[in-house]
């Protein structure tokens, strides 16, 4: 949606329950919320992020762009106040830029795309350099991609509207699969 200034606001909530230990019958839960504001060109303007692990807040930060491809992160991480400058050699990937990339997969087939991602659920004090590879069209007619992020490979399936609807990655013997759930409000 657009805010009063006419900028796009993207809100994402994720939750996940994973085994703590393969030998014990125990689980670990994660819950993350991100709110990112971008202009109509897809440029990152600001973001707020909060994450919980096993019902304990692990981070609550704000990220704002500065000059010379720098971003400032301010907030709390693991109970400690932080204020840090992050350097990026380019732009952060935003939801609008992602939509544009996935809207024209044939254009992306030419070569891998290198981009920068802020993923505070992995590390709220770091920006990650990532690569996106177009792999073609799958049996169900979905566009297939592979993402290299923080030494982890993710396989994505993207629908004809450019929306990622499935991802999978392997961590040792453990395979993590995400399916996107869409909620739609209807006005009565």
N, C-alpha and C positions, 0 to 999 in steps of 0.2 A: 504494500500500500504506500501511498505518498503522505508525507507529513505536511504541516502547514507551510513550510518553506518550499514545497514542491519536490523534495528529495525522496528517493525510494528508501523504505525501511523494510529490512528482511529479518524476520524472527524465526529462529530454528531451535527446537527443543529435541534433545536426544536422550534416550535412556537405554541402559544395557545391563544385563545380568550375566556374569561369566563365572566359571569355576575358579576358586582361589588356588586350588591344588588338585592335581589329577588323582591323588591318592586319598584325599579326604572328601567328605560329602559336605562341602561348604561353598558358598557363593559370595561374590563381590558385586555390588551394585554401583552404577555410575549414572549421574543425571547432569546434563549440561544445557545451558541456555545461552544463545548468542543473539545479539541485536546489532545489525550492521546498517549503517546509513551510507548510501551512495548517490551520486548525482545521475542524471539521465545518460551521461556518457559512460557510466560504470566505474567512475573514479571513487575510491574509498574516501569517505569523509570522517567517519568515526565509528567506534564500536564499543559495546558493553558486553562482558562475558562473565558467566558464573558457573562454577562446577562443584559437584558434590561427589564424594566417594564414601559409600557405606554411611550415608546420612550426615557426614561431616563435610562442611564447606572446605574445599581445597583451594579455590581461587575465586576472587571477585575483582575484575580489572576493567579498565577503560583503555582503549588504544586510540591515539589520535595522530594523524600525519603531521610532520613538521617539514622543514625545508631540507633540500639535498637528499631526498630519498630516505629520510629518517622517520621513525615512528616512536612516539613516547607511550610506554605502558606504565600506568599508575594504578595502584590498588593493594590488595593483600593476596599473598600466595603462602599457603600452609601457615597461616596465622601471622606472617611477617609483612609489614608495610614495605612496598617496593616502589621505586621510581627508576625506570631504566629506558635508555634509548636503544632502539633496534634499527639496524641499517639494512636496507633492501636495495638491490641493484635493478630496480624496475618497479612495477606496480603490484599491489596485492590483488590476488584473484578475488573478484566479488561475484555475487549471484548474477548480476546483469552481464558481466563479462563471460561468466560460465554459460549463460543462456545463449550468448552470441557464438561462442565456440561450438557448442553442441547443436546449434541451429543449422550449421553448414558443415556436416562431417566430411564431405568430399574435399572441401578446401583444406581441412585439417589432415587429410590423408597424405599430404605431400611430405611433411616432416614433423617430428615431435615438437610440441610446444613446451617451452620452459616458462614457468611462472612461480610466483611466491605466494605462500599460504600461511595464514596465522591460524594455528590450531591449538588453542590453549589447553584443550583436554589432553594433548600430548605433552606440551611444555608451554606454559603461559609466558615464559621469558625468552622465547625464540621465534623467529620467522623461518619457515622451511622452504628450501628451493625444491620444486617438484617438476616432474616431466609427465606430459600426457601424450600417449601414443594411440592413434586410431588403428583398430584391428580389423575393421570391415563390418559386414552385416551378418548377424547370427541367424539361426534357423527360424526364429520367431519374428524376424524382420526388425529386430532391435539393433541399434548401432553399438558396437563393442569397442571398449577402450581399456587401456591399461595405464594406471597411474603409479609412478614411483614417488613415494612420499616418506621421508625419514627412514630410508633403507627398508621400507615395506612396499610390496606391490599389491595394488588393489585392482580387481577386474570390475569394470562398470558395464551396465547395460542401460542404454538411454533410449527413451521412446521417440516417436516421430516429432513430438513437440519440443524436443531438446531437454527433457526432464530425466535425470538419473533415477531409475526405479529399483535398481538392484546393485549391490556391490558385494564382493567377497575378497577375503584375504586369508593367508595362512600364517599362523604363528606356531612354528614347530609342528606338533601333531594336531593342533587345534585350528579349525577353520571357522572364521567369523563371517556370517552372512547378514547383510542388512537389506531389508525391503522397505521401501518408502510407503508410508501410510498417508493418505490424503484426506483431510477433513474439509468439508465445504459447508459454509453457512448459507442457508437460504433465508431470505427475508420474506416474511409473510404479510 
